[in-house]
Amino acid sequence: MLTLINEYLRRTAFALAFFVLHCASPAGAMPLASEDLQRLAAGETIIRVEPADSPADGHVTAAIDIAAPVARVWQILFECANAPLILPNLTFCGVLEIGPGHAWDVREHRVRWLSMMPEIRSKFRSEYVVGQSIRFTRVGGDMRALDGEWRLTPLAGGRATQLTYDATVGFGALIPSFMIRNSLEKDVPGFLAAIRSAALAEPGPLKASQ
């Protein structure tokens, strides 16, 4: 039983890394030094994880360059139907409310890692500047802190995209903050790489939710 609990805690922290990808602080674009830009151009992911004040467990900033136009990357981030391309253990992605002109909506994500443990639920409000940014704020669920913003910047005359976020997160379960930060540092690059892989795939696999 202890082994099962430890595995659940580890995977819960991993799921947290996915949820944080939908929330970043509105402080502005991630500052990138010249060496960061060189690493991004070489296909690497830039990530920084730091402690954060209560109720947050950590603050993470990250960036990746994707050789696909902003519209393609935007579609992956925006459409619930495409979320399983990034996280196969996602059991539900639903739009609960939609604002006028779809300038904002409220969404819920659920993830189940182990059959004997409860789902992890995240509920957040998203505000959209089409093709530029998606800002998120926690409105319910299992997280105690979740805020953020995706930013999409066109590169190479619109043929590529730089995807960045700057996030603070706090989880409501009994998971040490250092474990949350370790999970973010280890797993967030994988999620960003999954987004890049989906963007570079043939257009057919992506789905548009209604």
Rosetta silent file (secondary structure, phi, psi, omega in degrees, C-alpha in Angstrom):
SEQUENCE: MLTLINEYLRRTAFALAFFVLHCASPAGAMPLASEDLQRLAAGETIIRVEPADSPADGHVTAAIDIAAPVARVWQILFECANAPLILPNLTFCGVLEIGPGHAWDVREHRVRWLSMMPEIRSKFRSEYVVGQSIRFTRVGGDMRALDGEWRLTPLAGGRATQLTYDATVGFGALIPSFMIRNSLEKDVPGFLAAIRSAALAEPGPLKASQ
SCORE:     score description
SCORE:     0.000 S_00000001
   1 L     0.000  -40.524  179.597    0.000    0.000    0.000 S_00000001
   2 H   -61.193  -40.957  177.985    2.840    2.408    0.831 S_00000001
   3 H   -61.830  -40.532  179.289    4.353    1.817   -2.608 S_00000001
   4 H   -63.640  -42.784  179.179    0.980    2.554   -4.215 S_00000001
   5 H   -64.007  -44.304  179.180    0.628    5.794   -2.262 S_00000001
   6 H   -61.005  -40.032  179.074    4.156    6.900   -3.197 S_00000001
   7 H   -66.222  -39.207  177.592    3.433    6.185   -6.866 S_00000001
   8 H   -62.699  -43.716  179.682    0.194    8.160   -6.647 S_00000001
   9 H   -62.921  -40.914  179.963    2.000   11.136   -5.113 S_00000001
  10 H   -64.142  -44.949 -177.913    4.666   11.015   -7.817 S_00000001
  11 H   -72.843  -29.098  174.606    2.118   10.851  -10.598 S_00000001
  12 H   -63.285  -43.646  176.631   -0.009   13.537   -8.957 S_00000001
  13 H   -62.910  -35.803  177.236    2.981   15.851   -9.068 S_00000001
  14 H   -65.312  -42.956  177.302    3.454   14.876  -12.719 S_00000001
  15 H   -63.195  -35.146  176.600   -0.181   15.734  -13.475 S_00000001
  16 H   -57.878  -38.794  177.753    0.386   19.045  -11.726 S_00000001
  17 H   -59.773  -35.402  177.169    3.049   19.808  -14.301 S_00000001
  18 H   -68.536  -45.923 -178.722    0.397   19.430  -16.997 S_00000001
  19 H   -61.701  -36.837 -178.230   -2.084   21.699  -15.231 S_00000001
  20 H   -66.533  -21.394  176.679    0.519   24.398  -14.749 S_00000001
  21 L   -64.780  -13.416  179.981    0.972   24.561  -18.509 S_00000001
  22 L  -104.469   15.298 -178.491   -2.408   26.254  -18.584 S_00000001
  23 L  -150.831  123.043  177.779   -1.569   28.967  -16.116 S_00000001
  24 L  -142.115  146.832 -176.540    1.152   31.599  -16.094 S_00000001
  25 L   -65.407  143.379 -178.264    1.594   34.852  -14.240 S_00000001
  26 L   -81.145   33.332 -175.749    0.700   37.968  -16.247 S_00000001
  27 L   -76.517  -17.818 -179.928    4.038   39.549  -15.441 S_00000001
  28 L   127.545 -178.393 -176.300    5.146   39.615  -19.083 S_00000001
  29 L   -66.728  151.109  179.021    7.284   37.711  -21.510 S_00000001
  30 L   -67.451  125.689  177.576   10.021   35.426  -20.221 S_00000001
  31 L   -69.298  128.344 -177.505   13.389   37.246  -20.306 S_00000001
  32 L  -123.056  125.814  175.620   15.755   35.380  -22.607 S_00000001
  33 L   -79.888  169.460 -178.286   19.502   35.915  -22.821 S_00000001
  34 H   -60.230  -36.964  179.292   21.398   35.453  -26.066 S_00000001
  35 H   -68.606  -31.490  175.143   22.529   31.970  -24.996 S_00000001
  36 H   -63.580  -44.176  179.777   18.885   31.073  -24.308 S_00000001
  37 H   -62.492  -37.319  177.856   17.935   32.101  -27.836 S_00000001
  38 H   -65.984  -40.811  178.674   20.742   29.971  -29.227 S_00000001
  39 H   -66.110  -40.701  178.116   19.561   26.948  -27.247 S_00000001
  40 H   -62.873  -42.873  179.893   15.968   27.484  -28.403 S_00000001
  41 H   -64.049  -26.677  178.899   17.099   27.729  -32.023 S_00000001
  42 L   -84.465    0.909  176.985   18.940   24.430  -31.536 S_00000001
  43 L    97.801    2.861 -179.578   15.696   22.757  -30.458 S_00000001
  44 L   -81.021  164.751  173.125   16.206   22.837  -26.684 S_00000001
  45 L  -107.185  134.515  175.761   13.639   23.846  -24.076 S_00000001
  46 E   -97.222  129.025  178.634   14.442   26.600  -21.586 S_00000001
  47 E  -144.032  139.862  175.557   13.001   26.071  -18.098 S_00000001
  48 E  -135.827  130.778 -179.990   13.537   27.703  -14.702 S_00000001
  49 E  -126.215  130.344 -178.200   11.830   26.591  -11.488 S_00000001
  50 E  -134.865  158.647  173.152   12.016   28.528   -8.218 S_00000001
  51 E   -62.887  156.600  178.564   10.282   28.435   -4.820 S_00000001
  52 L  -135.663  157.934 -179.832    7.199   30.601   -4.459 S_00000001
  53 L   -71.567  152.191  176.621    5.358   32.175   -1.542 S_00000001
  54 L   -57.499  142.271    8.705    2.343   30.433    0.013 S_00000001
  55 L   -87.940    8.731 -179.141   -0.146   29.245   -1.170 S_00000001
  56 L   -82.871  150.997  176.519    2.015   28.486   -4.212 S_00000001
  57 L   -96.614  -29.248 -176.320    4.619   25.711   -4.209 S_00000001
  58 E  -159.994  160.698  176.482    6.675   26.873   -7.146 S_00000001
  59 E  -123.656  124.406 -176.296    7.235   29.396   -9.901 S_00000001
  60 E  -127.250  136.125  171.322    8.186   28.083  -13.337 S_00000001
  61 E  -123.727  142.974 -176.773    9.153   29.857  -16.555 S_00000001
  62 E  -155.749  158.636  179.039    9.744   28.008  -19.806 S_00000001
  63 E  -152.731  151.064  176.003   10.056   28.496  -23.555 S_00000001
  64 E  -150.062  143.898  173.408   10.278   26.409  -26.711 S_00000001
  65 E   -97.253  136.195 -176.820   10.603   27.221  -30.421 S_00000001
  66 E  -126.738  126.198 -178.008    8.240   25.368  -32.748 S_00000001
  67 L   -81.685   56.661  177.652    8.694   25.232  -36.521 S_00000001
  68 L  -148.678  151.035 -178.113    4.983   25.766  -37.145 S_00000001
  69 L   -67.230  160.612 -178.225    2.894   28.935  -37.492 S_00000001
  70 H   -55.298  -41.098 -177.160    1.105   30.510  -34.532 S_00000001
  71 H   -59.138  -37.115  179.982   -2.322   29.394  -35.808 S_00000001
  72 H   -68.243  -46.387  179.614   -1.254   25.749  -35.650 S_00000001
  73 H   -65.936  -40.507  178.667    0.119   26.012  -32.099 S_00000001
  74 H   -57.815  -43.231 -178.700   -2.922   28.031  -31.018 S_00000001
  75 H   -59.656  -41.127 -179.741   -5.254   25.283  -32.220 S_00000001
  76 H   -64.730  -42.489 -178.276   -3.470   22.702  -30.082 S_00000001
  77 H   -72.014  -35.239 -169.952   -3.678   24.874  -26.963 S_00000001
  78 H   -83.280  -37.123 -171.099   -7.261   26.050  -27.518 S_00000001
  79 L   -86.870  120.778  176.441   -9.152   22.904  -28.489 S_00000001
  80 H   -56.817  -35.854 -176.635  -10.151   20.511  -25.693 S_00000001
  81 H   -62.742  -19.422 -178.903  -10.306   17.690  -28.233 S_00000001
  82 H   -93.744   -8.305 -176.762   -6.539   17.993  -28.746 S_00000001
  83 H   -57.553  -38.147  178.867   -5.591   17.813  -25.044 S_00000001
  84 H   -63.244  -18.070  174.462   -5.076   14.003  -25.079 S_00000001
  85 H   -64.153  -25.666 -178.042   -2.294   14.545  -27.631 S_00000001
  86 L   -97.546  -38.659 -177.374   -0.373   16.124  -24.761 S_00000001
  87 L  -135.681   96.849 -177.157   -1.612   14.057  -21.813 S_00000001
  88 L   -60.863  -25.663 -178.228   -3.034   10.580  -22.607 S_00000001
  89 L   -82.096    3.183  175.386   -4.241   10.123  -18.983 S_00000001
  90 E   -67.450  123.832 -179.934   -6.621   13.059  -19.325 S_00000001
  91 E   -98.139  -17.649 -177.977  -10.138   11.705  -18.729 S_00000001
  92 E  -158.411  133.334  167.852  -12.066   14.926  -19.301 S_00000001
  93 E  -136.348  113.166 -175.769  -11.574   18.347  -20.857 S_00000001
  94 E  -133.255  144.847  173.967  -14.755   20.390  -20.951 S_00000001
  95 E   -94.086  115.498 -173.957  -15.787   23.975  -21.615 S_00000001
  96 E   -92.258  -34.340  178.374  -18.288   24.875  -18.876 S_00000001
  97 E  -141.435  150.044  177.163  -18.975   28.524  -19.734 S_00000001
  98 E  -132.490  129.063  178.577  -18.269   30.737  -22.758 S_00000001
  99 L   -81.562  170.141  179.571  -18.128   34.537  -22.700 S_00000001
 100 H   -55.841  130.974 -179.657  -19.387   36.869  -25.455 S_00000001
 101 H    66.499   14.080 -175.760  -17.430   36.373  -28.652 S_00000001
 102 H    51.973   39.417  173.819  -15.518   33.586  -26.861 S_00000001
 103 L   -73.348  -19.465  175.607  -13.254   36.225  -25.337 S_00000001
 104 E  -153.947  161.768  170.069  -13.117   33.980  -22.275 S_00000001
 105 E  -153.356  169.345  174.739  -14.327   30.609  -21.062 S_00000001
 106 E  -116.644  127.933 -176.618  -14.267   28.372  -17.989 S_00000001
 107 E  -124.987  159.343  174.605  -12.820   24.888  -18.419 S_00000001
 108 E  -131.636  134.871  173.041  -12.331   21.774  -16.357 S_00000001
 109 E  -116.092  144.149  172.227   -9.638   19.123  -16.702 S_00000001
 110 E  -133.077  138.629  179.263   -9.592   15.738  -14.961 S_00000001
 111 E  -131.010  134.118  174.732   -6.700   13.296  -14.884 S_00000001
 112 L  -120.733  116.643 -178.680   -6.678    9.743  -13.501 S_00000001
 113 L   -95.562  -37.432 -178.914   -3.254    8.176  -12.976 S_00000001
 114 L  -129.216  139.072 -174.382   -4.143    5.139  -10.857 S_00000001
 115 L   -64.220  -28.010 -176.224   -7.426    3.218  -10.889 S_00000001
 116 L   -89.339   -3.466 -177.291   -7.601    3.016   -7.087 S_00000001
 117 L  -113.802  156.315 -178.443   -7.041    6.741   -6.533 S_00000001
 118 L   -70.628  159.228  174.752   -9.352    9.702   -7.205 S_00000001
 119 L   -67.146  153.995  172.153   -9.099   11.897  -10.288 S_00000001
 120 E   -97.570  126.732 -173.203   -7.199   15.159  -10.103 S_00000001
 121 E  -116.378  135.293  177.731   -9.510   18.028  -11.051 S_00000001
 122 E  -132.482  126.639  179.332   -8.551   21.496  -12.270 S_00000001
 123 E  -124.047  126.375 -174.073  -11.087   24.256  -13.025 S_00000001
 124 E  -148.296  153.204  174.794   -9.902   27.552  -14.505 S_00000001
 125 E   -97.464  133.423 -179.464  -11.044   30.650  -16.394 S_00000001
 126 E  -115.479  134.902  175.778   -9.204   31.406  -19.641 S_00000001
 127 E  -117.454  132.915 -168.269   -9.017   34.828  -21.310 S_00000001
 128 E  -114.861  133.617  160.703   -8.004   34.939  -24.970 S_00000001
 129 E  -116.399  101.782 -166.702   -6.159   37.331  -27.243 S_00000001
 130 L   -54.336  127.616  178.331   -6.387   35.220  -30.380 S_00000001
 131 L    76.626    2.570 -177.352   -3.000   34.191  -31.718 S_00000001
 132 L  -126.199  -50.706 -174.354   -1.150   36.048  -28.959 S_00000001
 133 E  -156.760  154.972  172.742   -1.909   34.902  -25.419 S_00000001
 134 E  -132.939  115.040  179.795   -4.092   32.766  -23.174 S_00000001
 135 E  -103.461  141.291 -174.310   -4.389   33.868  -19.544 S_00000001
 136 E  -129.253  145.765  175.970   -5.684   31.510  -16.879 S_00000001
 137 E  -139.762  133.431  178.372   -6.973   31.860  -13.325 S_00000001
 138 E   -64.161  134.431  174.924   -7.991   29.108  -10.923 S_00000001
 139 E  -127.196   -0.191  178.800  -11.706   29.091  -10.092 S_00000001
 140 E   170.119 -175.966  178.863  -12.001   25.665   -8.461 S_00000001
 141 E    98.676 -164.157 -173.038  -10.728   22.115   -8.320 S_00000001
 142 L   -86.801   -8.722  179.929   -7.937   20.416   -6.383 S_00000001
 143 E   -83.790  144.796  175.251   -5.307   23.108   -6.841 S_00000001
 144 E   -97.385  -15.466  175.278   -4.860   25.772   -4.167 S_00000001
 145 E  -151.481  131.120 -179.636   -3.004   28.146   -6.511 S_00000001
 146 E  -164.653  107.883 -177.986   -2.983   28.215  -10.306 S_00000001
 147 E  -142.101  152.559  174.848   -2.519   31.343  -12.410 S_00000001
 148 E   169.828 -173.484 -179.072   -0.912   32.128  -15.675 S_00000001
 149 E  -156.415  125.284  164.160   -0.465   33.067  -19.270 S_00000001
 150 E   -79.286  147.176  170.247    0.690   31.384  -22.467 S_00000001
 151 E  -131.544  135.142  179.169    2.399   33.685  -24.978 S_00000001
 152 E  -119.835  121.276 -178.174    2.821   32.926  -28.668 S_00000001
 153 E  -120.221  123.999  179.773    5.324   34.979  -30.666 S_00000001
 154 E   -68.663  142.476  177.168    5.733   34.517  -34.444 S_00000001
 155 E  -126.505  163.422  172.129    9.233   33.754  -35.713 S_00000001
 156 H    52.021   46.574  177.990   10.826   33.444  -39.158 S_00000001
 157 H    65.744   27.528  178.662    8.266   35.641  -40.859 S_00000001
 158 H    93.036   -1.700 -178.968    5.358   33.709  -39.352 S_00000001
 159 L   -83.185  -12.372 -178.713    6.632   30.250  -40.284 S_00000001
 160 E  -140.375  170.557 -175.947    7.523   29.386  -36.673 S_00000001
 161 E  -137.570  137.041  166.918    6.380   30.161  -33.129 S_00000001
 162 E  -101.079  120.109 -177.413    8.087   30.824  -29.825 S_00000001
 163 E  -105.911  123.600 -178.208    5.859   29.472  -27.043 S_00000001
 164 E  -133.037  157.013  169.760    6.490   30.767  -23.517 S_00000001
 165 E  -153.205  162.447 -176.144    4.823   30.737  -20.136 S_00000001
 166 E  -143.464  106.908 -162.628    5.492   31.992  -16.617 S_00000001
 167 E  -127.162  146.072  168.532    3.581   30.075  -13.967 S_00000001
 168 E  -120.246  142.482 -174.328    2.866   29.845  -10.249 S_00000001
 169 E  -148.794  143.591  173.440    1.233   26.748   -8.805 S_00000001
 170 E  -141.365  136.409 -176.476    0.167   25.284   -5.497 S_00000001
 171 E  -107.604  145.956 -173.658   -1.375   21.882   -4.909 S_00000001
 172 L   -85.629   -9.818 -178.668   -3.954   21.092   -2.233 S_00000001
 173 L   -88.203  176.790 -178.479   -2.787   17.571   -1.320 S_00000001
 174 L   -84.104   69.625  177.826   -0.041   16.516    1.076 S_00000001
 175 L  -120.189  124.255 -178.449    2.794   16.750   -1.438 S_00000001
 176 L   -59.138  145.510 -178.423    5.999   18.548   -0.379 S_00000001
 177 H   -59.220  -37.250 -178.414    6.772   21.743   -2.289 S_00000001
 178 H   -65.241  -32.208  178.199   10.204   20.462   -3.317 S_00000001
 179 H   -68.879  -38.455  176.100    8.552   17.439   -4.940 S_00000001
 180 H   -61.573  -47.350 -178.342    6.254   19.728   -6.912 S_00000001
 181 H   -64.656  -41.244  177.942    9.202   21.811   -8.101 S_00000001
 182 H   -61.317  -40.536  179.610   11.230   18.719   -9.010 S_00000001
 183 H   -65.105  -42.548  178.697    8.299   17.388  -11.014 S_00000001
 184 H   -60.041  -46.895 -177.509    7.876   20.682  -12.855 S_00000001
 185 H   -63.518  -34.669 -177.340   11.562   20.836  -13.743 S_00000001
 186 H   -82.424  -39.913 -166.129   11.578   17.253  -14.987 S_00000001
 187 H  -100.353  -28.245 -178.307    8.192   16.996  -16.718 S_00000001
 188 H   -58.792  -42.278  177.128    7.279   20.407  -18.169 S_00000001
 189 H   -56.823  -33.461  178.262    9.859   20.117  -20.996 S_00000001
 190 H   -66.727  -38.673  177.510    8.170   16.857  -21.983 S_00000001
 191 H   -66.251  -42.082  178.059    4.780   18.526  -22.230 S_00000001
 192 H   -64.104  -39.064  177.347    6.204   21.344  -24.335 S_00000001
 193 H   -64.089  -34.939  177.941    7.902   18.788  -26.568 S_00000001
 194 H   -66.390  -38.338  176.227    4.545   17.022  -26.964 S_00000001
 195 H   -63.192  -43.191  179.035    2.960   20.289  -28.097 S_00000001
 196 H   -63.060  -43.876  179.901    5.762   20.757  -30.600 S_00000001
 197 H   -61.153  -41.479  178.510    5.358   17.202  -31.894 S_00000001
 198 H   -64.880  -38.153  179.978    1.614   17.718  -32.339 S_00000001
 199 H   -68.286  -31.447 -178.008    2.224   20.996  -34.173 S_00000001
 200 H   -87.823   -8.715  178.907    4.719   19.372  -36.524 S_00000001
 201 L   -73.278  168.611  175.820    2.462   16.396  -37.262 S_00000001
 202 L   -61.191  145.671 -176.913    0.215   16.277  -40.299 S_00000001
 203 L   -56.512  -26.898 -174.373   -2.865   18.502  -39.797 S_00000001
 204 L   -55.052  -43.331 -174.929   -5.214   15.519  -39.877 S_00000001
 205 L   -64.812  -23.660 -179.066   -4.684   14.202  -36.290 S_00000001
 206 L   -73.247  146.222 -178.638   -5.728   17.498  -34.691 S_00000001
 207 L  -120.909  148.793  175.488   -9.394   17.871  -33.836 S_00000001
 208 L  -106.233  118.532  178.675  -11.570   20.929  -33.486 S_00000001
 209 L   -78.177  154.209 -178.442  -13.956   20.776  -30.540 S_00000001
 210 L   -98.576    0.000    0.000  -17.415   22.247  -30.916 S_00000001
